[in-house]
Amino acid sequence: MRAAVVGCGVAGMAAALALARRGHEVTVLECFDTPRPLGSGLLLQPSGLAALRVLGLDQAMLAAGARIDRLDGRDLAGRRILDMAYEHWRPGGYGLGVHRATLFQLLHDALAPAGVKVLTGVDVVGLEDPAQPRLIDTQGRVHGPFDLAAVADGSASRLRRLVRPGARARIYPWGAVWANAGDPEGRFSGALHQRYDAASTMMGVLPIGAGPDGTPDQVSLFWSMPVAAMDAFFAGDLVAWRTRALAVWPEAEPLLENLRAPADFSRATYRDVAAGRWCAGGLTLIGDAAHGTSPQLGQGANLGLLDAVELAERLTPGRRVAVSLARFQAARRRQTGVYQLASRALTPLFQSRGRIGPLIRDWLFAPVARLPLVRGISARVLTGLFRLGPTPKSLRP
């Protein structure tokens, strides 16, 4: 089968690799002349690690990342608000903090040996004939026809409405700025740490292991802020911000000493994607193009990796591609839909200017989450494994 993947991000490269490993002829079309990752650190859950295992990349990723045993969130007084441990899911369970560029490079390096053809500088803006998709770029060139085309161009996808005209992708009013710093003494090892000042301020530190250049003991530091305030942050200096950050989290001072200018940070914005059906004939959306959310549950890359592996597994020889894609979406929606709803519900509790959200978080959500039954369910949600239906055997940790 001839397959095309639009977009050279995590979901797109993983889908190309999974399809190629099953004997399909795969072409990736990427708009940038040199594909590159966007963002800083991310948390690979047991679900994402299971997908990487299917792709044969889990051991290399484990060697580069940093083990995460729990999520620890506290208010300014040091009171624990969020306490979620992987051992509540399974003894010895863990997540993996990684630099996004490390994951990107691992996937990218695997494409050529698998026989995947990558075309760069190809900006796809049009689609023709969903039954046998043809992709049209900005220069009027037609690529295809293909039997399958997977659109994986991210939450800001320009092709999404060509696949699903009624799709929406509202930008969340809150985003974050990220930076990497060294933590050679391991002060922040073993956990994703967060500090909250109500819901208007959230600061976090995620250990990510080695940086893209191989520098060890790295962490990603993030600071939540309204999207409307980001331009002012990058146009200013760090003096006022550092004072505010130290007030929120004095113990983070050794990390802040590494950060000298706004240019040390990258910005991240998020979208709430509502696409309805993902498929049309031989076309399908995957990854954030299909189901982007806010980062509150830390599941974006993990869900994209699962999309990739399940897409390849559900293409049944002898069955029409459109039928296989419909079954693929039905199976995936039983998981992605849960995480989209949960993300929408949790976002106001952690990123908003109001007082009601933090009160609900601190005096209702946090205590209830400590109850044994709820704690077990919460831990399964954290792992990225929760779904309303069976998990494919290949993706069971």
Stockholm file with secondary structure:
# STOCKHOLM 1.0

chainA/1-397         MRAAVVGCGVAGMAAALALARRGHEVTVLECFDTPRPLGSGLLLQPSGLAALRVLGLDQAMLAAGARIDRLDGRDLAGRRILDMAYEHWRPGGYGLGVHRATLFQLLHDALAPAGVKVLTGVDVVGLEDPAQPRLIDTQGRVHGPFDLAAVADGSASRLRRLVRPGARARIYPWGAVWANAGDPEGRFSGALHQRYDAASTMMGVLPIGAGPDGTPDQVSLFWSMPVAAMDAFFAGDLVAWRTRALAVWPEAEPLLENLRAPADFSRATYRDVAAGRWCAGGLTLIGDAAHGTSPQLGQGANLGLLDAVELAERLTPGRRVAVSLARFQAARRRQTGVYQLASRALTPLFQSRGRIGPLIRDWLFAPVARLPLVRGISARVLTGLFRLGPTPKSLRP
#=GR chainA/1-397 SS CEEEEECCSHHHHHHHHHHHHTTCEEEEECSSSSCCCCSSEEEECHHHHHHHHHTTCHHHHHHHSEEEEEEEEEETTCCEEEEEEGGGTSTTCCEEEEEHHHHHHHHHHHHGGGTCEEECSCCEEEEECTTSCEEEETTSCEECCCSEEEECCCTTCSSHHHHCTTCEEEECSEEEEEEEEECTTCTTTEEEEEEEETTTEEEEEEEEESCTTCCSSEEEEEEEEEGGGHHHHHHSCSHHHHHHHHHHCGGGHHHHTTCCSGGGCEEECCEEEECSCCEETTEEECTHHHHCCCGGGCCHHHHHHHHHHHHHHTCCTTSCHHHHHHHHHHHHHHHHHHHHHHHHHHHHHHSCSCSHHHHHIIIIIHHHHTSHHHHHHHHHHHHTCCCSSCCCGGGCC
#=GC SS_cons         CEEEEECCSHHHHHHHHHHHHTTCEEEEECSSSSCCCCSSEEEECHHHHHHHHHTTCHHHHHHHSEEEEEEEEEETTCCEEEEEEGGGTSTTCCEEEEEHHHHHHHHHHHHGGGTCEEECSCCEEEEECTTSCEEEETTSCEECCCSEEEECCCTTCSSHHHHCTTCEEEECSEEEEEEEEECTTCTTTEEEEEEEETTTEEEEEEEEESCTTCCSSEEEEEEEEEGGGHHHHHHSCSHHHHHHHHHHCGGGHHHHTTCCSGGGCEEECCEEEECSCCEETTEEECTHHHHCCCGGGCCHHHHHHHHHHHHHHTCCTTSCHHHHHHHHHHHHHHHHHHHHHHHHHHHHHHSCSCSHHHHHIIIIIHHHHTSHHHHHHHHHHHHTCCCSSCCCGGGCC
//
